[in-house]
């Protein structure tokens, strides 16, 4: 019997009669597909449905039904079942199950039952994860139905099955970027770039590396972007090497995200001076725009300086200055100072700046920088005069802060406060004031004058404080650790500007939290939550209050308050995490585990970055809970899953690295992981302790000491008893027994104040103290 072959998944085929293939009015496409599905569903050895018996035969007279083919229409030859030459393997069965599900999906798809079709297609790829044709239909349908999470899941699976497939790669990266899951998009591309057999001198490879570079730069992973940019830069310079056709080269050249100048800047940031110079020179050759050419002179100056060629750097930068370039602001003049210092010509800086300012009097960045140099040279009158003159024409925050610096040096608190108020009015916040506040606080005489002035203005009847100067003085008082005055100022500010009340409540609560006055902080946050004018902020202030209450030891009230917050926003993952954290902090571990597990399962990947960070917090907390319960392996496994998912996550690098170190295993890997965390957050006490501890475990006692000394300095107080134990252990190995004893005793003192003392730690440290004291007495 003649027939044709329908090629199925993974190359399996079915024989279908030619008459069916040509179709008849009574055999629709859906009927045909259903028939195929039924054939596929029937396993070898299954019995076909028995033929109906005629009315004059009894069941006893019937013969067993013979296995017959499937007949689509009367008088047609049936489709004959073919006996397999070999018995089907498990993988054969899986592929046939996938084909059957796919066929059902096509039927439902044709009948416009899209949810049913989606489910059938999903079942097909679950049966056969290598079924590439099904992924194409499944992903397209998920996108059409706006089931983006499902689309991302399956397109990611498809790239695992065929990492180099251009269609899947494009879909995966596009969907993940849309959802801002850039970390996963990067891993998909990295996998594609390493596929065995991929032609690394092809347009496809260049495209993959281009996307990797762009995403890594956006994620501020400049070091990881370099490998991709090197390939792209080489392809732009040598297109024939990558077999790039003219139209492909044009697309690359017009790509705004990989312009020569951007590539050069990335190379510069990675300290690849030679490549940076080559890229900037290419950019200069290809541009006809005068403004772009001027800015490239600045970039070339940077690259030449990095390449230790200060003379060429000065030549290029002078081109920028002579052309009166302003795009780089003060950075250009800071670069000039570095170049001259490299050439031992720092004395030329002010004269060169004066000459440039004389020709470019409207350049406020230049004038402010020159005024700063006058101030640094203690030419304070010249600095004040230039700042004032420039501010008349250009009222800018850097100018006001520069003038504030002059008044600070001259110990003129009244003028200092007035100019800071102007800077605040211009800026709208005090984010840029950190350096100036730090300098003010370092001058005790100036602080005394400012605080005296603040007290007098506050005590006057009525108080002689407006919101701006009161707010600045409150922040200075808080930074100067004058908490009582800061509190009075903040409470007075609450009576002045109702529209800024949320900010004041938040900072007043933070003041109490920093002073470890947790109950007072909770009261401030609850007052804010109850403020009718701040109803929009009520949920978040309830969360702040709940956390403060728990730290204050009032778990019952903390749970009531977090429950009220969750009633206002029931499925907010951050609020749910805070509830789990309260149970965790209160050592109600079973309740904490239940909530953390539920949060993690309710927000599986992929998720937007903000939600993913909250889920990571839950995973980290869950791991810590298991460790505290003594189930270290379980805690470790949770972190290993997170680490595999995102090896760049700083918290998991620290936490998992510490667990490895504490157990004395994978020490080299643990050190590399923890070092990554410390480099990202060098003042974090927990990270510093981890670094010191892994170095201790590697017997690098001298290297461990500064990390642990900084750790206890940055994290003093209850909860840090382990840090002091570690410091004592290192001091002991360095034969500094008296200092070790002091550290261990501090650990015991903090343990006595802890809400949940660690008895194992206490017993361990007491043994160390006793042994050290015995050793000391024996020496005497």
C-alpha positions as CSV (number, residue, x, y, z in Angstrom):
1,X,0.0,0.0,0.0
2,X,1.4,3.3,-1.0
3,X,1.6,6.1,1.6
4,X,3.6,9.1,2.7
5,X,5.6,9.9,5.9
6,X,4.7,12.5,8.5
7,X,8.0,13.3,10.1
8,X,7.5,13.6,13.9
9,X,9.6,14.7,16.8
10,X,13.2,13.5,16.9
11,X,12.9,11.9,13.5
12,X,10.1,9.3,14.3
13,X,7.7,8.8,11.5
14,X,4.1,7.5,10.9
15,X,2.9,5.9,7.8
16,X,-0.4,7.5,6.5
17,X,-2.3,6.5,3.4
18,X,-2.0,8.7,0.4
19,X,-5.7,9.2,0.2
20,X,-5.8,10.7,3.6
21,X,-2.9,12.9,2.9
22,X,-4.8,14.4,-0.1
23,X,-7.8,14.9,2.3
24,X,-11.5,14.5,1.7
25,X,-14.5,16.6,2.7
26,X,-15.2,14.3,5.6
27,X,-11.7,14.1,7.0
28,X,-10.8,17.4,8.5
29,X,-7.3,18.4,9.7
30,X,-8.3,18.1,13.3
31,X,-9.8,14.6,12.7
32,X,-6.6,13.5,11.1
33,X,-4.4,14.9,13.9
34,X,-6.7,13.2,16.5
35,X,-6.3,9.9,14.6
36,X,-2.6,10.2,14.6
37,X,-2.7,11.0,18.3
38,X,-4.7,7.8,19.0
39,X,-2.2,5.7,17.0
40,X,0.7,7.2,18.9
41,X,-1.1,6.7,22.3
42,X,-1.5,2.9,21.6
43,X,1.6,1.2,22.9
44,X,3.0,-2.0,21.3
45,X,1.0,-5.0,22.4
46,X,-2.2,-3.0,23.2
47,X,-5.4,-4.4,21.8
48,X,-7.4,-2.4,19.2
49,X,-11.1,-1.9,20.1
50,X,-13.1,-5.1,19.3
51,X,-15.4,-5.1,16.3
52,X,-19.1,-5.0,17.1
53,X,-20.6,-8.5,17.0
54,X,-23.5,-9.2,14.7
55,X,-26.9,-9.7,16.3
56,X,-27.1,-13.5,15.6
57,X,-23.8,-14.3,17.4
58,X,-23.5,-14.8,21.1
59,X,-20.5,-13.5,23.0
60,X,-19.3,-17.1,23.4
61,X,-19.2,-17.6,19.7
62,X,-17.1,-14.5,19.1
63,X,-13.5,-14.9,18.2
64,X,-10.9,-12.7,19.8
65,X,-10.6,-9.4,17.9
66,X,-7.7,-9.4,15.6
67,X,-5.4,-6.3,15.6
68,X,-6.5,-4.2,12.7
69,X,-5.4,-0.9,11.3
70,X,-7.2,2.4,11.8
71,X,-9.8,3.1,9.0
72,X,-10.6,6.8,8.4
73,X,-13.5,6.3,6.0
74,X,-15.6,3.5,4.7
75,X,-14.2,1.4,1.8
76,X,-10.7,2.8,2.4
77,X,-7.7,0.7,3.1
78,X,-7.0,0.9,6.8
79,X,-3.8,2.3,8.2
80,X,-1.8,-0.8,8.9
81,X,0.0,-1.1,12.3
82,X,3.6,-1.8,11.8
83,X,5.3,-4.2,14.1
84,X,8.5,-2.6,15.4
85,X,11.8,-4.2,14.2
86,X,13.2,-3.5,17.7
87,X,11.5,-2.9,21.0
88,X,10.9,0.7,21.9
89,X,13.4,2.2,24.4
90,X,12.4,4.5,27.2
91,X,13.5,7.5,25.1
92,X,11.4,6.2,22.1
93,X,8.4,6.1,24.4
94,X,9.1,9.6,25.7
95,X,9.3,10.9,22.1
96,X,6.1,9.2,21.1
97,X,4.4,10.6,24.2
98,X,5.7,14.0,23.2
99,X,4.3,13.6,19.7
100,X,0.9,12.5,21.1
101,X,0.8,15.6,23.3
102,X,1.9,17.8,20.5
103,X,-0.9,16.4,18.3
104,X,-3.5,17.1,21.0
105,X,-2.1,20.6,21.3
106,X,-2.5,21.2,17.5
107,X,-6.1,20.0,17.7
108,X,-6.9,22.3,20.6
109,X,-4.9,25.2,19.0
110,X,-7.1,24.8,15.8
111,X,-10.2,24.9,18.0
112,X,-9.0,28.1,19.6
113,X,-8.7,26.4,23.0
114,X,-5.4,28.2,23.8
115,X,-5.0,27.3,27.5
116,X,-5.6,23.6,26.6
117,X,-3.1,23.8,23.7
118,X,-0.5,25.5,25.9
119,X,-0.9,22.7,28.5
120,X,-0.6,20.0,25.8
121,X,2.6,21.6,24.3
122,X,4.1,21.9,27.8
123,X,3.4,18.2,28.4
124,X,5.1,17.4,25.1
125,X,8.4,19.1,26.0
126,X,8.2,17.7,29.5
127,X,8.1,14.2,27.9
128,X,10.9,15.1,25.4
129,X,13.0,18.1,26.5
130,X,14.9,17.9,23.2
131,X,11.7,18.5,21.1
132,X,12.9,21.7,19.4
133,X,9.9,22.0,17.0
134,X,7.5,22.0,19.9
135,X,9.3,24.7,21.8
136,X,8.9,27.0,18.7
137,X,5.1,26.6,18.8
138,X,4.9,26.6,22.6
139,X,6.9,29.8,23.1
140,X,5.1,31.6,20.4
141,X,1.7,30.7,21.9
142,X,2.8,31.7,25.4
143,X,3.9,35.1,24.1
144,X,0.7,35.5,22.2
145,X,-1.3,34.7,25.4
146,X,0.9,37.2,27.3
147,X,2.0,34.4,29.6
148,X,5.5,35.9,29.7
149,X,6.7,34.0,32.8
150,X,5.8,30.7,31.0
151,X,7.4,32.0,27.8
152,X,10.6,32.8,29.7
153,X,10.7,29.4,31.4
154,X,10.3,27.5,28.1
155,X,12.6,29.7,26.0
156,X,15.3,29.2,28.7
157,X,14.8,25.5,28.6
158,X,14.9,25.6,24.8
159,X,18.3,27.4,24.9
160,X,19.5,24.6,27.3
161,X,18.5,22.0,24.7
162,X,20.0,24.0,21.8
163,X,22.1,26.9,23.2
164,X,23.2,28.2,19.8
165,X,19.8,28.3,18.1
166,X,19.5,32.0,16.9
167,X,15.8,32.1,17.3
168,X,15.7,30.8,20.8
169,X,18.6,33.0,21.8
170,X,16.9,36.1,20.4
171,X,13.6,35.2,22.1
172,X,15.3,34.4,25.4
173,X,17.4,37.5,25.6
174,X,14.5,39.7,24.5
175,X,12.1,38.3,27.1
176,X,14.6,38.3,29.9
177,X,15.6,41.9,29.2
178,X,12.0,42.9,29.1
179,X,11.6,41.4,32.6
180,X,14.9,43.0,33.7
181,X,16.3,39.6,34.5
182,X,19.6,40.5,33.1
183,X,21.6,38.1,35.1
184,X,19.8,35.1,33.6
185,X,20.0,36.6,30.1
186,X,23.8,36.9,30.6
187,X,24.0,33.2,31.6
188,X,22.0,32.2,28.6
189,X,24.4,34.0,26.3
190,X,27.5,32.7,28.1
191,X,26.2,29.2,27.6
192,X,25.6,29.9,23.9
193,X,29.2,31.3,23.5
194,X,30.7,28.1,24.9
195,X,28.7,25.6,22.7
196,X,31.1,23.0,21.4
197,X,31.7,23.6,17.7
198,X,30.5,27.2,17.5
199,X,32.5,29.1,14.9
200,X,34.3,31.8,16.8
201,X,35.0,33.6,13.6
202,X,31.4,34.1,12.5
203,X,28.8,36.8,12.5
204,X,26.7,34.7,15.0
205,X,29.5,34.6,17.5
206,X,30.1,38.3,17.2
207,X,26.4,38.9,17.8
208,X,26.4,36.8,21.0
209,X,29.5,38.5,22.3
210,X,28.1,41.9,21.5
211,X,24.9,41.1,23.5
212,X,27.0,39.8,26.4
213,X,29.1,42.9,26.5
214,X,26.1,45.3,26.4
215,X,24.2,43.4,29.2
216,X,27.3,43.1,31.4
217,X,27.9,46.8,31.1
218,X,24.3,47.6,32.0
219,X,24.7,45.3,35.1
220,X,27.9,47.2,35.9
221,X,30.0,44.1,35.4
222,X,32.6,45.9,33.3
223,X,35.3,43.4,33.8
224,X,33.1,40.6,32.4
225,X,32.1,42.8,29.5
226,X,35.7,43.1,28.2
227,X,35.9,39.7,26.6
228,X,32.8,40.5,24.5
229,X,34.1,43.9,23.6
230,X,37.4,42.6,22.5
231,X,35.7,40.3,20.0
232,X,33.4,43.1,18.8
233,X,36.3,45.6,18.4
234,X,38.4,43.0,16.5
235,X,35.4,42.3,14.2
236,X,34.9,46.0,13.5
237,X,38.6,46.4,12.7
238,X,38.9,43.1,10.8
239,X,35.4,42.2,9.4
240,X,36.8,39.7,6.9
241,X,38.3,37.6,9.8
242,X,34.7,37.0,10.9
243,X,33.2,36.6,7.5
244,X,31.0,39.6,8.1
245,X,29.2,40.8,4.9
246,X,29.0,44.5,4.1
247,X,25.4,44.9,5.3
248,X,26.4,43.1,8.6
249,X,29.3,45.4,9.1
250,X,27.1,48.5,8.5
251,X,24.7,47.3,11.2
252,X,27.6,46.9,13.6
253,X,29.0,50.3,12.8
254,X,25.6,52.0,13.3
255,X,25.0,50.2,16.7
256,X,24.9,53.0,19.2
257,X,25.6,50.7,22.1
258,X,29.0,49.6,20.8
259,X,30.5,52.8,19.3
260,X,34.3,53.0,19.3
261,X,34.2,55.6,22.0
262,X,32.1,53.4,24.4
263,X,34.3,50.5,23.7
264,X,37.4,52.6,24.4
265,X,35.9,53.8,27.7
266,X,35.2,50.2,28.8
267,X,38.8,49.2,28.0
268,X,40.0,52.3,29.9
269,X,37.9,51.3,32.9
270,X,39.5,47.8,32.7
271,X,43.0,49.3,32.7
272,X,43.6,48.1,29.1
273,X,45.3,51.2,28.0
274,X,46.6,50.0,24.6
275,X,43.2,48.7,23.5
276,X,41.6,51.9,24.9
277,X,44.0,54.1,22.8
278,X,43.3,52.0,19.7
279,X,39.5,52.4,20.2
280,X,39.7,56.1,20.8
281,X,41.9,56.6,17.8
282,X,39.5,54.7,15.7
283,X,36.7,56.9,17.0
284,X,38.7,60.0,16.2
285,X,39.3,58.8,12.7
286,X,35.6,58.0,12.1
287,X,34.1,61.2,13.4
288,X,33.5,64.5,11.6
289,X,31.6,66.1,14.4
290,X,33.7,68.9,16.1
291,X,32.1,68.5,19.5
292,X,32.7,64.7,19.5
293,X,36.3,65.3,18.4
294,X,36.8,67.7,21.3
295,X,35.5,65.1,23.8
296,X,37.7,62.4,22.3
297,X,40.7,64.6,23.1
298,X,39.8,64.2,26.8
299,X,39.3,60.5,26.4
300,X,42.7,60.1,24.6
301,X,44.3,62.1,27.5
302,X,42.9,59.6,30.0
303,X,44.2,56.7,27.9
304,X,47.7,58.2,27.5
305,X,48.0,58.9,31.2
306,X,46.9,55.3,32.0
307,X,49.6,54.1,29.4
308,X,52.1,56.2,31.4
309,X,52.6,58.7,28.6
310,X,51.8,62.0,30.5
311,X,53.3,64.3,27.8
312,X,50.9,63.0,25.1
313,X,48.1,63.1,27.7
314,X,48.8,66.8,28.4
315,X,48.9,67.6,24.7
316,X,45.4,66.0,24.1
317,X,43.9,67.5,27.3
318,X,45.2,70.9,26.3
319,X,43.3,70.6,23.0
320,X,40.1,70.0,25.0
321,X,40.8,73.0,27.3
322,X,41.7,75.3,24.4
323,X,38.5,74.4,22.6
324,X,36.6,75.4,25.8
325,X,35.1,72.0,26.2
326,X,32.6,71.8,29.1
327,X,31.0,68.4,28.8
328,X,33.4,66.7,31.2
329,X,32.9,69.4,33.9
330,X,35.4,69.5,36.7
331,X,36.7,66.0,35.7
332,X,38.8,67.6,33.0
333,X,40.6,69.9,35.5
334,X,41.0,67.0,37.9
335,X,42.7,65.1,35.1
336,X,44.9,68.1,34.4
337,X,46.0,68.0,38.1
338,X,46.8,64.3,37.9
339,X,48.8,64.7,34.7
340,X,50.9,67.6,36.1
341,X,51.5,65.7,39.3
342,X,52.7,62.7,37.2
343,X,55.1,65.1,35.4
344,X,56.2,66.8,38.8
345,X,54.7,70.1,37.6
346,X,51.9,70.6,40.1
347,X,53.0,74.2,40.6
348,X,51.7,74.9,37.1
349,X,48.2,73.9,37.9
350,X,46.8,77.2,39.2
351,X,48.5,79.4,36.5
352,X,47.2,77.1,33.8
353,X,43.7,77.2,35.3
354,X,43.8,81.0,35.6
355,X,44.9,81.3,31.9
356,X,42.0,79.0,30.9
357,X,39.5,80.9,33.1
358,X,40.6,84.2,31.6
359,X,39.6,82.9,28.1
360,X,36.5,81.1,29.3
361,X,34.9,83.2,32.0
362,X,31.5,81.6,31.6
363,X,32.7,78.1,32.4
364,X,31.4,77.7,36.0
365,X,33.0,74.3,36.4
366,X,36.4,75.7,35.7
367,X,35.8,78.8,38.0
368,X,34.6,76.6,40.8
369,X,37.6,74.2,40.4
370,X,40.0,77.2,40.4
371,X,38.4,78.6,43.5
372,X,38.8,75.1,45.2
373,X,42.5,75.2,44.3
374,X,42.8,78.7,45.9
375,X,41.1,77.3,49.1
376,X,43.5,74.3,49.1
377,X,46.4,76.7,48.8
378,X,45.0,78.7,51.7
379,X,44.2,81.6,49.5
380,X,40.9,81.9,51.2
381,X,40.1,85.5,50.3
382,X,40.7,84.7,46.6
383,X,38.6,81.6,46.9
384,X,35.7,83.5,48.5
385,X,35.8,86.2,46.0
386,X,35.8,83.8,43.0
387,X,33.0,81.6,44.5
388,X,30.8,84.6,45.1
389,X,31.4,86.1,41.6
390,X,30.7,82.8,39.9
391,X,27.6,82.0,42.0
392,X,26.0,85.3,41.0
393,X,26.0,84.1,37.4
394,X,25.5,80.4,38.1
395,X,23.9,79.3,41.3
396,X,25.1,75.7,41.5
397,X,25.4,73.2,44.4
398,X,29.2,72.6,43.9
399,X,29.8,76.4,44.2
400,X,27.8,76.7,47.4
401,X,29.5,73.7,48.9
402,X,32.9,75.1,47.9
403,X,32.1,78.5,49.5
404,X,30.8,76.6,52.6
405,X,34.3,75.0,52.7
406,X,35.9,78.4,52.8
407,X,33.7,79.5,55.7
408,X,34.4,76.2,57.5
409,X,38.1,76.8,57.3
410,X,37.6,80.4,58.6
411,X,35.3,79.1,61.4
412,X,32.4,81.4,60.4
413,X,29.4,79.2,61.5
414,X,26.7,81.8,60.7
415,X,27.9,82.3,57.1
416,X,28.5,78.5,56.8
417,X,24.9,77.8,57.7
418,X,23.5,80.4,55.4
419,X,25.4,79.1,52.4
420,X,24.4,75.5,53.2
421,X,20.7,76.6,53.2
422,X,21.2,78.0,49.7
423,X,22.8,74.8,48.6
424,X,19.9,72.8,50.1
425,X,17.4,75.0,48.4
426,X,19.2,74.4,45.0
427,X,19.7,70.6,45.5
428,X,16.4,69.7,47.2
429,X,18.1,67.1,49.4
430,X,21.4,66.7,51.2
431,X,22.9,63.7,49.3
432,X,25.7,65.8,48.0
433,X,26.6,67.2,51.5
434,X,28.2,64.1,52.9
435,X,31.8,65.2,52.5
436,X,31.2,68.7,53.8
437,X,29.3,67.4,56.8
438,X,32.2,65.0,57.6
439,X,34.6,67.9,57.5
440,X,32.4,70.0,59.7
441,X,32.0,67.3,62.3
442,X,35.8,66.9,62.4
443,X,36.1,70.5,63.6
444,X,35.0,70.5,67.2
445,X,35.2,74.2,67.7
446,X,33.0,74.7,64.6
447,X,30.5,72.1,65.8
448,X,30.3,73.7,69.2
449,X,29.4,77.0,67.5
450,X,26.8,75.5,65.3
451,X,25.1,73.5,68.1
452,X,25.1,76.5,70.4
453,X,23.4,78.5,67.6
454,X,20.9,75.7,67.0
455,X,20.0,75.6,70.7
456,X,19.5,79.3,70.9
457,X,17.3,79.5,67.8
458,X,15.2,76.6,69.1
459,X,14.8,78.1,72.6
460,X,13.7,81.6,71.3
461,X,10.0,82.4,71.5
462,X,8.9,81.8,68.9
463,X,11.8,79.6,67.7
464,X,13.9,81.4,65.1
465,X,14.2,78.3,62.9
466,X,12.9,77.7,59.4
467,X,12.6,74.3,57.9
468,X,15.8,74.4,55.8
469,X,18.3,75.5,58.5
470,X,16.5,73.4,61.1
471,X,16.8,70.3,58.9
472,X,20.4,70.9,58.2
473,X,21.2,71.4,61.8
474,X,19.3,68.3,62.8
475,X,21.4,66.2,60.4
476,X,24.6,67.8,61.5
477,X,23.6,67.2,65.2
478,X,22.8,63.5,64.4
479,X,26.1,63.0,62.5
480,X,27.9,64.6,65.5
481,X,26.3,62.1,67.9
482,X,24.4,64.9,69.6
483,X,21.2,62.8,69.6
484,X,19.3,64.8,72.2
485,X,19.5,68.1,70.3
486,X,18.9,66.3,67.0
487,X,15.7,64.8,68.5
488,X,14.5,68.2,69.6
489,X,15.2,69.7,66.2
490,X,13.4,66.9,64.4
491,X,10.3,67.1,66.6
492,X,10.2,70.9,66.0
493,X,10.4,70.3,62.3
494,X,7.3,68.1,62.4
495,X,5.4,71.2,63.4
496,X,6.6,73.2,60.4
497,X,6.2,71.4,57.1
498,X,3.5,68.8,57.0
499,X,4.5,67.8,53.4
500,X,7.9,66.8,54.6
501,X,6.6,64.9,57.7
502,X,7.3,61.4,56.2
503,X,11.0,62.3,55.7
504,X,11.3,63.7,59.3
505,X,9.6,60.7,60.9
506,X,11.9,58.3,58.9
507,X,15.1,60.2,60.0
508,X,13.9,60.5,63.6
509,X,13.2,56.8,63.8
510,X,16.6,56.1,62.2
511,X,18.2,58.3,64.9
512,X,16.7,56.2,67.6
513,X,17.6,52.9,65.8
514,X,21.3,54.1,65.5
515,X,21.2,54.9,69.3
516,X,19.8,51.4,70.0
517,X,16.6,53.0,71.4
518,X,14.4,50.5,69.6
519,X,11.2,51.1,71.6
520,X,11.4,54.8,71.0
521,X,12.0,54.2,67.3
522,X,9.0,51.9,67.2
523,X,6.9,54.6,68.8
524,X,8.0,57.2,66.2
525,X,7.2,54.8,63.3
526,X,3.8,54.0,64.8
527,X,3.0,57.7,65.2
528,X,3.9,58.1,61.5
529,X,1.7,55.2,60.5
530,X,-1.2,56.7,62.4
531,X,-0.8,60.2,60.9
532,X,-3.8,60.8,58.7
533,X,-1.9,63.0,56.4
534,X,0.5,60.1,55.7
535,X,-2.0,57.4,54.9
536,X,-0.2,56.4,51.7
537,X,3.0,55.8,53.8
538,X,1.1,53.8,56.5
539,X,2.1,50.3,55.3
540,X,5.9,51.0,55.1
541,X,5.9,52.8,58.5
542,X,4.1,49.7,60.0
543,X,6.9,47.5,58.6
544,X,9.6,49.8,60.2
545,X,7.7,49.8,63.5
546,X,7.4,46.0,63.5
547,X,11.1,45.5,62.9
548,X,12.0,48.0,65.7
549,X,9.5,46.3,68.1
550,X,11.1,42.9,67.4
551,X,14.6,44.2,68.0
552,X,13.3,45.8,71.2
553,X,12.1,42.3,72.3
554,X,8.3,42.8,71.9
555,X,7.6,40.0,69.5
556,X,3.9,39.8,70.2
557,X,3.3,43.5,69.3
558,X,5.7,43.2,66.3
559,X,3.6,40.4,64.8
560,X,0.4,42.4,65.4
561,X,1.9,45.4,63.6
562,X,3.3,43.4,60.6
563,X,-0.1,41.7,60.3
564,X,-1.7,45.1,60.0
565,X,0.7,46.1,57.2
566,X,0.0,42.8,55.4
567,X,-3.7,43.4,55.6
568,X,-3.2,46.6,53.6
569,X,-1.0,44.9,51.0
570,X,-1.6,41.1,51.4
571,X,0.8,39.7,48.8
572,X,3.7,42.2,49.1
573,X,6.8,39.9,49.2
574,X,8.8,42.4,51.3
575,X,6.1,42.5,54.0
576,X,5.8,38.7,53.9
577,X,9.6,38.5,54.3
578,X,9.5,40.8,57.3
579,X,6.9,38.6,59.0
580,X,9.2,35.6,58.5
581,X,12.2,37.6,59.7
582,X,10.3,38.5,63.0
583,X,9.8,34.8,63.7
584,X,13.4,34.1,62.7
585,X,14.8,36.8,65.0
586,X,12.5,35.6,67.8
587,X,13.9,32.1,67.4
588,X,10.5,30.8,66.5
589,X,12.1,28.7,63.8
590,X,9.3,26.4,62.7
591,X,7.0,29.4,62.0
592,X,9.9,31.2,60.3
593,X,10.7,28.2,58.1
594,X,7.0,27.8,57.1
595,X,6.8,31.5,56.0
596,X,10.2,31.6,54.2
597,X,9.4,28.4,52.3
598,X,6.0,29.7,51.2
599,X,7.5,33.1,50.1
600,X,10.2,31.3,48.0
601,X,7.7,28.9,46.4
602,X,5.2,31.7,45.7
603,X,7.7,33.8,43.8
604,X,9.7,31.4,41.6
605,X,12.1,32.5,39.0
606,X,12.0,34.4,36.7
607,X,11.0,37.5,38.7
608,X,11.9,41.2,38.4
609,X,15.2,42.1,40.2
610,X,13.5,43.8,43.1
611,X,11.4,40.7,44.0
612,X,14.3,38.4,43.3
613,X,16.4,40.3,46.0
614,X,13.6,39.7,48.5
615,X,13.5,36.0,47.7
616,X,17.3,35.9,48.1
617,X,16.9,37.4,51.6
618,X,14.4,34.7,52.4
619,X,16.8,32.0,51.1
620,X,19.6,33.5,53.1
621,X,17.5,33.7,56.3
622,X,16.3,30.1,55.8
623,X,19.8,28.9,55.5
624,X,20.8,30.7,58.7
625,X,17.9,29.2,60.5
626,X,18.9,25.7,59.6
627,X,22.5,26.5,60.6
628,X,21.2,27.8,64.0
629,X,19.2,24.6,64.4
630,X,22.4,22.6,63.8
631,X,21.3,21.4,60.3
632,X,24.4,22.8,58.6
633,X,24.2,20.6,55.6
634,X,20.6,21.8,54.9
635,X,21.6,25.4,55.2
636,X,24.6,24.9,53.0
637,X,22.5,23.2,50.3
638,X,20.1,26.2,50.1
639,X,23.0,28.6,49.6
640,X,24.6,26.3,47.0
641,X,21.3,26.5,44.9
642,X,21.4,30.3,45.1
643,X,25.1,30.4,44.2
644,X,24.5,28.2,41.1
645,X,21.7,30.5,40.1
646,X,23.7,33.7,40.6
647,X,27.4,33.3,41.3
648,X,27.8,37.1,41.5
649,X,25.4,37.6,44.4
650,X,27.6,39.2,47.1
651,X,25.6,38.0,50.1
652,X,25.6,34.4,49.1
653,X,29.3,34.6,48.3
654,X,29.9,35.7,51.9
655,X,27.4,33.4,53.6
656,X,28.4,30.2,51.7
657,X,32.0,31.1,51.9
658,X,31.7,31.4,55.7
659,X,30.0,28.1,56.0
660,X,32.7,26.4,54.0
661,X,35.4,28.1,56.1
662,X,33.7,27.3,59.4
663,X,33.7,23.6,58.4
664,X,37.3,23.8,57.2
665,X,36.5,22.8,53.6
666,X,36.8,24.3,50.1
667,X,39.0,26.9,51.8
668,X,40.6,28.3,48.6
669,X,37.2,28.7,47.0
670,X,35.7,30.1,50.2
671,X,38.5,32.8,50.4
672,X,37.8,33.9,46.7
673,X,34.1,34.1,47.4
674,X,34.4,36.1,50.6
675,X,37.0,38.4,49.1
676,X,34.5,39.2,46.3
677,X,32.0,40.3,49.0
678,X,34.6,42.4,50.9
679,X,35.6,44.2,47.8
680,X,32.0,45.1,47.1
681,X,31.3,46.3,50.6
682,X,34.6,46.9,52.4
683,X,33.1,48.2,55.7
684,X,30.6,45.4,56.3
685,X,31.4,43.9,59.6
686,X,30.0,40.4,58.7
687,X,32.0,40.3,55.5
688,X,35.2,41.4,57.3
689,X,34.7,38.7,59.9
690,X,34.2,36.0,57.2
691,X,37.4,37.2,55.6
692,X,39.4,37.1,58.8
693,X,37.9,33.6,59.6
694,X,38.8,32.0,56.3
695,X,42.3,33.4,56.5
696,X,42.5,32.0,60.0
697,X,41.4,28.6,58.8
698,X,44.1,28.8,56.1
699,X,46.6,29.6,58.8
700,X,47.3,33.1,57.5
701,X,47.0,34.7,60.9
702,X,48.9,37.9,60.1
703,X,46.6,38.6,57.2
704,X,43.5,37.7,59.2
705,X,44.2,40.2,62.0
706,X,43.4,43.5,60.3
707,X,40.1,42.2,58.9
708,X,38.9,41.0,62.3
709,X,40.0,44.2,64.0
710,X,38.1,46.3,61.5
711,X,35.1,43.9,61.9
712,X,34.7,44.4,65.6
713,X,35.2,48.2,65.2
714,X,32.4,48.3,62.6
715,X,30.1,46.0,64.5
716,X,30.2,46.7,68.2
717,X,27.4,45.4,70.4
718,X,25.3,42.4,71.2
719,X,25.1,39.9,68.4
720,X,28.8,40.3,67.6
721,X,30.2,37.9,70.2
722,X,31.4,35.6,67.5
723,X,33.5,38.3,65.9
724,X,35.3,38.9,69.2
725,X,35.9,35.1,69.6
726,X,37.4,35.0,66.2
727,X,39.6,38.0,67.0
728,X,40.8,36.3,70.2
729,X,41.6,33.1,68.3
730,X,43.8,35.0,65.8
731,X,45.5,37.0,68.6
732,X,46.2,33.7,70.4
733,X,47.8,32.2,67.3
734,X,50.0,35.3,67.0
735,X,51.2,34.7,70.6
736,X,49.4,37.9,71.8
737,X,47.8,36.1,74.8
738,X,46.8,39.2,76.9
739,X,45.0,40.7,73.9
740,X,43.4,37.3,73.1
741,X,42.1,37.2,76.6
742,X,40.7,40.7,76.4
743,X,38.9,39.8,73.1
744,X,37.4,36.5,74.5
745,X,36.2,38.3,77.6
746,X,34.5,40.9,75.4
747,X,32.8,38.0,73.6
748,X,31.5,36.6,76.9
749,X,30.3,40.1,78.0
750,X,28.3,40.5,74.8
751,X,27.0,37.0,75.1
752,X,25.6,37.9,78.5
753,X,23.6,40.7,76.9
754,X,22.3,38.7,74.0
755,X,18.6,38.0,73.8
756,X,19.3,34.4,72.8
757,X,22.8,33.5,74.2
758,X,24.7,30.8,72.3
759,X,25.5,28.4,75.1
760,X,28.0,26.4,72.9
761,X,29.9,29.6,72.1
762,X,29.9,30.6,75.8
763,X,31.2,27.2,76.9
764,X,33.8,27.2,74.2
765,X,35.1,30.7,75.0
766,X,35.1,30.0,78.7
767,X,37.4,27.1,78.1
768,X,39.7,29.3,76.0
769,X,39.8,31.9,78.8
770,X,40.5,29.4,81.4
771,X,43.3,27.8,79.4
772,X,44.9,31.2,78.6
773,X,44.8,32.3,82.2
774,X,46.3,29.0,83.4
775,X,49.0,29.4,80.8
776,X,49.7,33.0,82.0
777,X,49.9,32.0,85.6
778,X,52.3,29.2,84.9
779,X,54.6,31.6,83.2
780,X,54.7,33.8,86.3
